[in-house]
Amino acid sequence: MPGSDLALLIEAAQEAGRIATAFVGGPLDMQDKPGGAGPVTAADLAVNAMLVKQLRAARPDYGWLSEETEDTAARLGAERVFIVDPIDGTRSFIEGNDSWAHSLAVVERGVVIAAAIYLPMRDKLYTAAAGQGATLNGVPIHATARADLEGASILAAKPNYAPEHWQGGRVPEVTRAFRPSLAYRLSLVAEGRYDAMMTLRPSWEWDIAAGDLILREAGATTSDRRARPLLFNNPVPMVNGVLAANPVLHSALHAALVQG
């Protein structure tokens, strides 16, 4: 059941926080992953090792997809799959910032049914289970009800505002904001701190799976950049960008974009 899976994810996320924060201020043994895939630290690997051991021992029949584990086709035949990012925002972690997160999800036949995103340095635990709503530290959260795109607050990286992405080259007048962790951006929209988020480039499933459910349970609509529902555990574990906002604002945002 989603609820029992959620309890498992929460326990694992909190343990991940204890492991990762123990590395803060100490040696990180940073390395660059092949192919320009970004940095990885000893903390990423230590958290991943714990998640593999704890989650897979609890649910040995579930598939496994993690940023820090070599992917195999074995997960594709599983009815349920763990999709995790041991540390989302590794660069922020390396720089000593506090907005990195642990992102954990359970996916059933392509749809997320349980999710936890934990920011230990900010003491923020976002959770959701299918049909049970979304919470921040146990308190229910909801996306904003803003309908107008003009003036909306949007979390997105600067390249998303290039004129070629927008109908007629017209970039709407919005309040721009950014956070390095994609999981945190998704969570902030679910919390109602910002009206919407977008990323127009292909996105790894481990960055967004947990946030997808938390947003939907908070009353938001999530999709890829073409407004198609997000589905997970794909052979190549990526989706074609992400748009998220309440249903009315989501439609307005999608309509304003050139369809890529």
N, C-alpha and C positions, 0 to 999 in steps of 0.2 A: 504494500500500500504506500502511496506517496508520503503519508505522515510518518511512517516508520523509516522510510528512506531519508526523510528530512532530518529526523533526529540523528541518524547516522552521519549525515553531512555536517550538521552543526557541531557535533563532537569532533569530527575530523578537522573542520575549519578552525576551531579553537585550539586544537593541538598544533595545527600548522602555524598559528600565530605565536604560540609559545616557542616553537622551534626557530621561526624566522627572526623574531625579535632578539633572541639570544645572540644572533650574528651582528646585530646593529652596533656599530662602533668598533668592530673587530675585523680581522682579515676575512676577505670574501672569496679569495682565490678565483677571481673573475677570468672568464675565457670568452672568446668570440666563437659563436657557433658557425659551422660551415655555411657557405652560400649566402653570407650577409644576413643570417636569420636573427642577429642580435646577440646580446651578451647573456651569459648564464653564470650564476655564482654558486658557491658551495651551499648557500642557503636554499636556492631553488632546488638543488639536487637532494638536499636533506629532507626538505618538505615533500618532494615527490616520492622519495623512498618510503617515508612514513605513510603517505596516502596509498601507495601501492599495497603496502603490507596491511594496513588497517581496513581499507575499503574492500579490497579483493578477498581478504579473509572473511569478512562479514557477508559478502555476496559473491561467492565464487563463480556463479553462473552468469554474472554481468560481464559485458564487454568493457574494454578499457581504451580511452583516448586521453592523452595528456601531452602538453607541449614538451615535457621533458622526458618522454618515453618514446622509443622508436616505435612507429606505427606499424601495425600489421593488418591484414585483411580479416583476422579472426573476429574482430568486433562486428563486422558486417552481418554475421549470422546470428548475433545475440538479440533477444527481444528487448532487453534493457542494457544500457551502456552508461558507465561513468564518463563524463567529459569534464576534465579539470585543468585549471591553470595554477600550478603551485604558487607562483608569484606573478600576478599581472601588474606590470609597471616595474619591471626589473631595473630599468635605467633610473627610475625615481628611487628605488631601494638603494642602488649603488651611490646615488648622489646624496643620500641621507634625508630625503623628503619623507613625508608620512602618508602619501596618498596612494600607496600600492595596496594590493588586495589579494586575497585568496579566493578563487572562483571555482565552485564545485556544483555539478549538476548531475541528475539522473535523467536519461532520455529513454522513452519507451516508444518504439516504432517511429522514431523521428521527431517526437514531440517531448519537450521538457516537462517532467512531472514533479520534480523536487529540486530546490536550488538554495544555495547559501553563498553569500559574498561577504567576506569579513575583512575589515580594515583594522588590524590590531592596534596600530599606532594612533588611530582616531576613536577606538572603542565603538565601532559601528558594525553591527551584524544585521545584514539584510537577509531575509528568508522568505520562501514561498513554497507551498505545495499546491498541486492542482486542485482548484475548487475551494481553497481554504483562505484565500487572500494573501496579501504581502505585508510584512512587518519590518520595522527597524527597531532593534533592541526590544522586540516583543510588542511594540505599539503599531497598530495598523497604519499603513501609508497609502496615499492615493496620488495619481498624476493630476496636474492642474487641469482646469476646464477652459483654458484660453482658446478662443476660436480663431483669432486673427493672426496671420503670419507676420504682418508688419508689427514690429515692436516686441515680438516674442523673444524669449531668452533661449538661445540654442547652444548646446555644447557640441563643438566640432573643431577639428584642426583647420588651420588657415587655408590649405589647398582646396578644401571643399567650397570655398567662396569664390573660386576662380569663375569669371563670367561665362566660360564655355559650359559650365554645368547647369546654367539657369536659362529658362525660356527667354528668348530675345536678348540674352546677355545681361538681363536685369537682375542684379543681386538684391534681394529684399533688405529693407532696413530692419535689422534685428539686433538684439543685444548679444554679442559674441562672448563665449567663455570656452574654457578648455581645461581638461584634466588628463594627465598622462595615461592613467589606467582606463581602458575601455570599459571594464566591468564597473568601475566607479561612476563613469559617465552615465551608463545605463541606470544605475541605482539612484543617482541624483534626480533623474527624471521621474522615476517611480516614486521617489520621496516627495516630489512636488517642489523641489528647490529650483528646478529649471523646467521650461515648458517642453523642450524637445531636444533630441540629439540626432546626429547623422554622421555616418562615415560612408563615403561613396566608393571607396576602394574595396576589393575583396578582403574579407575578414575571416580570421581563423575561428573555428567553432569554439575552441576552449576559451576565447576571450569573451564570447557573447552568450553562450548557452544559458548560464545561470541568470544573467540579466534579462534574457528574453522572458522567462517565466515570471520573475519578480515584477517586471513591467506589466505583463498581461494581467497578473493578479492584482495589480494596482490600478487597473482600469485603462491602461494604455493600449494602443495598437502597435504592434511590431511587424516589420516586414523587411525584405531586401529593398534595394533602391528602385526596383520596378513594382513595388507594392505587392509582391508575392509573399505568402507566409513563410516564415523561417522554418526550415526543416533540417534536422541534424543527423549525425552519423552517416554522412555522405562518403563515398569512396575517396574523394579528395576532400578533406574536412574544412571546406571553406564555403562561405555564402557571398552573394554579390552585393556587398555593402549592407548597411542597416539604417532604417528610419524608425524613429520611435517618438510617439506623442499621443495625446488623447485622440480619439477617432476623428474628430472634426479637424483639428490642427494637422494631424497626420495626412489627411486628404489634401489639405491646402499646401503642405510642404511638398508632397509628391507631385501635385499639379504644377508647381512652380519650377520643378527640375526638368532638365533635358533627360530623356530616358536613355540610359546607357546600357 
